[in-house]
């Protein structure tokens, strides 16, 4: 039996709040269908040809496709760039499926890393034991002009030895920062959080406090598994995207003065999605342009 992961704040999310009951049911039925062991290889893809079967034949093909379009258009009035579903060839795909249902992707990523590590090792040792049996440093592509790989956190005692990870360089040719690399690693392999303990990283604690205190959250208790902690996942995703920790922390007071956050029932770190971050960084209004009433609520 497989399990479907749904964030406990799902029903309060602006994308979901405006959905019709029929679209809500279609989303849930499709999510359960994608999580069946026989369908996990789809990684959140909903085939157009299977839509009536997935929807329990609760409508015609045209009616169900109209509901699918409602899920595509669920951007909360343009606050978010993408809806709950994304249109793709021959169907639709769940937005951010791998972030919430990572099991299938974990195995795929682990295999990919393991294969890359074996190939790299074979290339190095094959070149090192060449015709003359000597290693002059150039056989395996040594190049002192390249930046060194980012330093990695020491692993906890008795932690399992990970598969070799190939060096990843950004599109600009610059190696990612240490915190960016660590955040990406935990997001790609959520179970690594058990020994990496991202909740204790100073950068994560700084951002968690800055994104919580303005909304009256005094003691945010982060877990170490981004698959089960939406607050931690949002913070790690921001760091993995390359934002500086201090710049992210400065968004806390700015978010407090945002009309978007003022409308939310339970604002907090999980609400700082990539689209919201871009919106806040591009926001020209100053916090002083908002008025706070006697009860601490924001009034435009």
Buried (B, 14 or more C-beta within 10 A) or exposed (E): EBEEBEBEBBEEBBBBEEBEEBBBBBBEBBBEBBBEEEBBEBBBBBBBEBBBEBBEEBBEEEEBBEBBBBBBEBBBEEBBEBBBBBEEEEBBBBBBBBBBBBBBBBEEBBEEBBEBBEEBEEEBEEEBEEEEEEBEEEBBEEEEEEEEBBEEBEEEEEEEEBBEBEEEEEEEEEBBBBBBBBBBBBBBBBBBBBBBBBBEBEBBBBBBBBBBBBBEBEEBEBBBBBBBBBBBBBBBBBBBBBBBBEEBBBBBEBBBBBEBBBEBEEBBBBBBBBBBBEBBEEBEEEBEEBEEEEEEEBEE
